[in-house]
């Protein structure tokens, strides 16, 4: 006859218990992997934004403000681990460039009402950068004419960059539909009306 110890071993070794234990271990591994994936994704986003915003510091501030809108410079410094003076300087630059918006924090009591900052939408950031890149490419393209030489092309602005995507207010979709109708009309030889 078996002992109580034998019964306990059989219960722990049952297929259901082994499956539960495997699921628990798998869940732990997935949790660890997900945390690492999110961290690597965040670093990739910061790297890309560093290129768009000129520095990693500004990119970290932008990401923090997207995650925590209406934050003060002190809250940004605490959340990013950056020096408060560095954050204040970067926020002033980003605000001047129109990449973050700011307003006074309302408080019921008397005292200091610090600025709250909010980063613009990434789509707006990309639109601004596209315009800058387009202007720089056109400058390079027209370098010969600027230096007094002859240009192979007669166009003064030959490079045009367009970005398509969903806009928050839906304006891009309406513009795209209008452009598509005009293109169809041109192909058909009709006036699109």
N, C-alpha and C positions, 0 to 999 in steps of 0.2 A: 504494500500500500504506500502511496506517496505522502510526503510530508507537506506542511503548509508552505514550505520554501519552494517545493516543486510546483505547486499550484500558482504561486506568485510569478515564478519564472515563465511558466506557460502563458499567463495573462499578459506579461510585458512583451512576450515574443509573438503574440497573435498577429495575424496579417493586418488587422485594423490598427493596432497600436503601432506596428512598424510603418504603416502608411502615414499615420498622423505624424510620427517622428520625422519621416522623410519630407513631408509637406512643411513642417516647422523649419527644418534645416534649409529647405529650398527657399522658403519665404525670407529667412535671414540673409541668405546669399543674394537674393534678388534685391533686398533692401540695401545691402552694402553696395551692390553694383549700380543701383539706381542713384544712390548718393554720389558715387564716383562719376556717373554719367552726367548728372546735373552739374557737378562741379566743373567737369571738362567742358560742358556746353557753355556754362557761364564764362569760363576763361576764353573760349573761342569767341563769344560775343564781345567780351572786353577787348580782345585783340582786334577784331574788326572795327569796333567803335573807336579804338585808339587811332586807327588810320583815319577815320572820318572826323574825329574830334581833336586830332593832333597829339594828344598825350594819353597815357594810361590813367593818370589821375582824373582827367576830365571824363574819360569813359566810365570809370568806376562811379563817379558822381552821377553821371547820366543814368546808368543802370539802377543805382540806388533810388534816384528820384522817380524812375518809371515804376519801381516796386513800392515806393513809399511817397506818393505825391503829397504836396503841402508840408514838406519837412523844412525845418529851420537849418541854418548852417551848422549849428551845434549838433542837431540830430544826425545830419549827414556825416559830420566828422566822427561821431560815436559809431554810426552804422558801418562806415567804411574803414575805420581805423586810421584815417588820414589826419594830419595836423590841422587844427581849427583854422590857423592862418592860411594854410594852403587851400583849404576848402573855401574860405571866404573869397580869396583871390580868384580861384577858378570859377566860382559861382558868379562873381561880378563880370568876368570875361564872357562866360556862357550867356548871361543875361544880356549883355551888350550886343552879342552876336545874334540874339534872338533864339537861342537854342534851349533856354529855360525861361520860364515866366515867373514873376514874383509878385507878391502882394503882402500887405501887412496882416499879421495874425491878429484876429479879434480876441480881446480878453475882457472879461467883465470887470476886473479890478484895475486899479491905477498901476502905472508902471510901464515897463518896456514892452512894446509890441513888436517883436522881431519879424523880419521878413520870412515868408514861407515860399518855397521854391517848388516848381513842378516842371519836369522835362517835357518838351514838345513831343508829339507823336513821332515814332520812327519814320513813318512815311513822309512827314514834313522835313525831317532831317535829311533824308535821302534826296528829296526834291531840291533842297538847297545845295547839297553837294553836287548833284548832277549839273546844276547851272554853273557852278564854279569849274567843274571838270570840263564842261563843254566850252566855256570861255577860254580856258587854258589850252585846250586842244586846237581851237581856232587860232589862237595866237601863234602856236607852233606851226600850224599848217600855213599860215600867212607870213612866216618869218622872212622869206625871200623878199616879198613886197615891202615889208617893214625895213629891211636892210638896204633897199634901193635896187634890188635885183628884180627879175621878172618871175612871176608866179605861173605855174603850169595851168592853173585854173583861174577863171575870172571871178568866181564866187568869193565874196568877202567873209561869209560865214558858212563854210561847207559842212561843218560837223554839227549834227543835231542829235541829241540824245533824248529819247523819250522813255518814260517809266510808266508801265501799265500796272494796275492793281486796283484793289478795292479801296475806295476812299470812305472815310467815316460818314461823310455827308452825301455820298452817292453821286457827286458831280462828275467824277471820272467816268462812271458808267454811262451817264447821259452823253458826255462828250464823245466817248468811244462809239456809241451807237450812231450819233450824228455823222462822225467821220466814216463809219462803215457804210451808211446810206449814201453819202457823197461818193465814196469809192465805187459802190455798186452802180450808181447813176452814171459815173464817168465811163465804166466798162460797157454799160448798155447804150451809151450815147444819148441818154435822156438827161433832163436837167434836175432830176431827183425830187421834183415837186409832185 
